[in-house]
């Protein structure tokens, strides 16, 4: 049975779908508002904080996946270099660094113009892609910032298959 058949009644709010998926996967979650949910997803390297928010104004389901990262100030250029190299290798989202919060962030927006509803498979894939990208590139960020590796050398570990699972 597909996720759509399990979770999708006629007209359901996108965050309701996310909540059902979180329950299905036994992820910790908090329904922050009607249009927002926060979850914790365990990976191989760490637990990732995910927030999905529905914006009815622009019909976009926004996802951010964050993990703490507090590199030494003198390593920031290397972090930005690795981050750019990572973003060159992905098509379904992008990393950014929120310096004030000391968080690495994976961001993606699923545009659902014209009153479309997302399918559970789309949201499940969206969440999995965020966690897999974070798992895949986490070692490269660590090697560049704390392992005294060049960005090019740190990226060699990220070229291999993704680590962990969502």
C-alpha positions as CSV (number, residue, x, y, z in Angstrom):
1,X,0.0,0.0,0.0
2,X,1.4,3.4,-0.9
3,X,1.8,6.2,1.6
4,X,-0.9,8.2,-0.3
5,X,-3.4,5.4,0.3
6,X,-2.5,5.3,4.0
7,X,-2.3,9.0,4.8
8,X,-4.2,11.0,2.3
9,X,-7.9,11.7,2.7
10,X,-9.6,14.1,0.1
11,X,-8.4,17.5,1.3
12,X,-5.7,17.5,4.0
13,X,-3.5,20.2,5.3
14,X,0.2,19.6,4.3
15,X,1.3,19.8,8.0
16,X,-1.3,17.1,8.9
17,X,0.5,14.9,6.4
18,X,3.8,15.6,7.9
19,X,2.4,14.9,11.4
20,X,1.1,11.5,10.2
21,X,4.5,10.7,8.7
22,X,6.3,11.6,11.9
23,X,4.0,9.3,13.8
24,X,4.5,6.6,11.2
25,X,8.3,6.9,11.6
26,X,8.2,7.3,15.4
27,X,10.0,10.7,15.2
28,X,9.6,13.1,18.0
29,X,7.6,16.1,16.9
30,X,5.8,19.1,18.1
31,X,3.0,20.7,16.2
32,X,4.1,24.3,16.7
33,X,1.1,25.9,15.0
34,X,-1.5,24.8,12.4
35,X,1.0,25.6,9.7
36,X,4.2,24.5,11.3
37,X,5.7,21.3,12.8
38,X,9.1,20.7,14.4
39,X,10.7,17.2,14.5
40,X,13.8,15.4,15.6
41,X,15.2,12.8,13.2
42,X,18.1,10.6,14.3
43,X,20.9,10.1,11.9
44,X,24.2,8.3,12.0
45,X,26.2,11.4,12.9
46,X,23.7,13.3,15.0
47,X,20.0,14.1,15.6
48,X,18.7,16.6,13.1
49,X,16.1,19.2,13.8
50,X,13.6,19.6,11.0
51,X,10.9,22.2,10.7
52,X,8.3,22.2,8.0
53,X,6.0,25.2,7.6
54,X,3.1,25.7,5.2
55,X,2.7,29.2,3.7
56,X,-0.7,29.5,2.1
57,X,0.1,32.9,0.7
58,X,2.7,31.6,-1.7
59,X,1.6,27.9,-1.6
60,X,5.0,26.7,-0.5
61,X,5.9,23.9,2.0
62,X,9.2,25.0,3.5
63,X,11.6,22.7,5.1
64,X,14.7,23.5,7.1
65,X,17.0,20.8,8.6
66,X,19.5,22.1,11.1
67,X,22.4,20.9,13.2
68,X,24.7,22.8,15.5
69,X,28.0,23.8,14.2
70,X,30.3,26.2,15.9
71,X,33.6,26.3,13.9
72,X,36.5,28.4,15.0
73,X,36.4,31.8,13.5
74,X,39.6,31.3,11.5
75,X,38.0,28.2,9.9
76,X,34.9,30.1,8.5
77,X,36.4,30.6,5.0
78,X,37.0,26.8,4.8
79,X,33.4,26.1,6.0
80,X,32.0,28.4,3.3
81,X,34.2,26.8,0.7
82,X,33.1,23.3,1.6
83,X,29.5,24.5,1.8
84,X,29.7,25.9,-1.8
85,X,31.2,22.6,-3.0
86,X,28.4,20.7,-1.4
87,X,25.8,22.9,-3.0
88,X,27.3,22.3,-6.4
89,X,26.6,18.5,-5.9
90,X,23.0,18.8,-4.9
91,X,19.8,19.8,-6.8
92,X,17.1,19.5,-4.3
93,X,17.9,22.1,-1.6
94,X,21.0,24.0,-0.4
95,X,23.1,24.5,2.7
96,X,23.5,27.8,4.3
97,X,25.1,28.8,7.6
98,X,23.3,30.9,10.2
99,X,26.2,32.4,12.0
100,X,24.3,34.1,14.9
101,X,22.5,30.8,15.7
102,X,25.6,28.7,15.0
103,X,23.6,26.3,12.8
104,X,24.2,24.6,9.6
105,X,20.9,24.7,7.6
106,X,19.6,22.6,4.7
107,X,16.7,24.5,3.1
108,X,14.1,23.6,0.5
109,X,10.8,24.9,-0.6
110,X,8.2,22.7,-2.3
111,X,6.1,25.0,-4.5
112,X,2.5,23.8,-4.8
113,X,0.9,26.6,-6.9
114,X,-2.6,26.3,-8.1
115,X,-4.1,24.8,-5.0
116,X,-2.2,21.5,-5.3
117,X,-1.8,19.2,-2.3
118,X,1.5,17.4,-1.7
119,X,1.5,13.7,-1.6
120,X,2.9,11.9,1.4
121,X,5.5,10.3,-0.8
122,X,6.7,13.8,-1.8
123,X,7.0,14.9,1.8
124,X,8.6,11.7,2.9
125,X,11.2,12.1,0.1
126,X,11.7,15.7,0.9
127,X,12.5,14.8,4.6
128,X,14.7,11.9,3.5
129,X,16.7,14.1,1.1
130,X,17.3,16.7,3.8
131,X,18.6,14.1,6.3
132,X,20.6,12.3,3.7
133,X,22.3,15.5,2.5
134,X,23.1,16.4,6.0
135,X,24.5,13.0,6.7
136,X,26.5,12.9,3.5
137,X,28.2,16.3,4.0
138,X,28.5,16.4,7.8
139,X,31.9,14.7,7.8
140,X,33.2,17.1,5.1
141,X,32.2,20.1,7.3
142,X,33.9,18.5,10.3
143,X,37.1,17.6,8.5
144,X,37.4,21.1,7.0
145,X,36.7,23.0,10.3
146,X,38.4,20.7,12.8
147,X,40.4,18.1,10.9
148,X,42.9,20.5,9.3
149,X,41.9,19.3,5.9
150,X,41.6,21.4,2.8
151,X,38.1,21.9,1.5
152,X,38.9,19.7,-1.6
153,X,40.3,17.0,0.6
154,X,37.4,17.2,3.0
155,X,35.0,16.7,0.1
156,X,36.5,13.4,-0.9
157,X,34.5,11.7,1.9
158,X,31.3,13.3,0.7
159,X,31.7,11.9,-2.8
160,X,30.9,8.4,-1.6
161,X,27.4,7.2,-1.0
162,X,25.2,8.9,1.6
163,X,25.4,7.8,5.2
164,X,22.5,7.1,7.5
165,X,18.9,6.9,6.8
166,X,15.8,9.0,7.4
